[in-house]
């Protein structure tokens, strides 16, 4: 079964994590993704945890891609790249502007070669503004965009997330921009365009509610641990078996059911907590009541009772819990992929699930230059001997 993006040709010039995830997600949906690397290999091949001397991160972030090598520091390499660009629908990159200009890979040069090209450029702060060109990554984006300031306990220091949230948000934003630009070109008869993906701005979307409600004359938004200012109960709660659950039932109807479950469905409690305005005045008290009730019951019982009462609740799963969960297994949210060197690998399945053209992971990250002969033949029509000559001359 072909994917939704079957036939879309993507040239991936990016490196490290967030930008390569854009092309990986496009590959999940069926795009033909060509990963272009220097002859020494991409940095990600040697980063993170390894097995059998091979990077697990590379296997994941370069899934569904075909790998070719090319020396862009040589004129012959630049000439080949330009020929590849003429064949491409999308190009993904995250390099400094000066390096792109040295390689003759700027947007101005490449769009002149291929007016239909959608060029996706990922940078820390975007292509414009006083910080354009400043080094950035997902962690810096989380800090700069205000997420780090809002993460942590009220009386503690600001905290970074323990996962690459900024990087993944950037990748998702890049995919959305890519698909919008391709739709404009392919369905609406438009031309190519430059997709400027700043790592800061996808993180900033998380603070949209805080931005719209910001009052410069009032108290600024601040860290609240696992709570939010606009609703209660919403928190992590410890259970009697030293586990945790998250309860997030903040509407009037949900709180009414919460009060019944925790044994406080009396007139005084309903008057104090039943309506949002009153409830927020007494948020600490309601949160404490929920915490005491949860602490008296084991995790599974809490989840069962609140679920039956139609109160939003979920266990705080660690990875072992998650992989063993029957819902995750039934939906194949995590799939096992075989790698010839690494053996079986668990990978998060493509999302969202499409009914007619579902995404899938066809293979893990390839070896260096594995597809040189195949891709240069398919895209550029080069014969095997021509590719072997390029290899002897150390151009590919």
C-alpha positions, 0 to 999 in steps of 0.5 A: 500500500502506497503512502499518502505522500507517495511520489513526493521527493524530499532531499534532506540536507539537515543534521542533528535531531529536530530538522531530520525529524521533519523529513522522517515524518514525511517519510513515514507518510510515504515520501521518497526521502533522500538523506544527503551526508558528507563522505565522513557521515552525519553527526547523528551516526555517532550520538546517543546510546549505541548497540553493536557500535551503531547509534540508536538515535540514527536508526530512529531519526533516519528511518524511511530514508535512503542515504547518499554521500556528497562532498559539497565543498567541491564544485563537482559536489555542488553541481550534483546537488543542484541537479538533485534540487532540480528533481526535488519537491522539498528540501529540508536544511538547518545550516547557517546562512553563510554555509549555505551561501558557500555551498551555493545552496541559499534559497535565492539560488535554489529557487532559481534552479527549481521554482517549484521547490519548497525549502524548509529551513530550521533555525533557533530564532528564524531567518529574520529579526535581530537574533537571526543567525544566533545558535539555537536548539530545542532546550534554548527554545524552551527557555527563550519562549517562556516554557522553562519559566513556567515549569517547576514548583512555585518555590523552586527554580525554573526547569527544563523538560526531561525530553526534547519537547522543543525539538519535537514541536519544531519538527511537527511545525515543520511538517505542517508548514511543508504540507501547507506549502505543497498543497498551495503548490500542487492543489492550488497552482502556486509555486514553491516557497521558503518555509521559515521554521523558528524553534522558538515559535512552536514552543511559544504556541504552548503559551498562547493562553498565557499570552492572550490573558496577560495583564501588564498591570497584574501579577505575571504568570508563574510556575504552579507545579502541576496545576494551572491557574484557570482550573481545579482539580488538575494535578498529579496525585500520589496513591496509597501504593506509591504510584501517581495519577493525573486528574484533570476534571475542571468543568462544573459538571466534572467537579460535581462528580468529583465531589460525589466520588470523594465523599464531599457531595454536600450543600456546603461543598457544592456551594464552595466548589460547584461553580468555577468562580467560587472554586478558584477562590478555594482552589487549594482546599479542593486540591487538598481534598482530592489529594487526601482521597487519592492517597487513600486508594491504590492507583488502579482503583483510583483510575477505575472509580474516576473513569466510571464517574466520567472524570478525566484521569490517567495513570502516570506511566513509566515506559515499562507501564506504557509498553505493557498497556493493552491500549497501546498494544491494541492500537500498535502505537509502538511497533517493532522494526528489525534492523540488520545490525541492531536487531529488533527495535521498538519505535513509536508508530507514525501518527496520526493514523490514516484509514486509507493510506496509513503511515508506516516505518519501512526500515531504520536509518541506512548505512553510509552511502547505501543508496548512492548507486540507486539514487543517482541512477533514479534521480539523475540517470547516472550509470554505475560506472559514472557513480564509481568514478565519482566515488574514486574521485571522492566526490560521493 
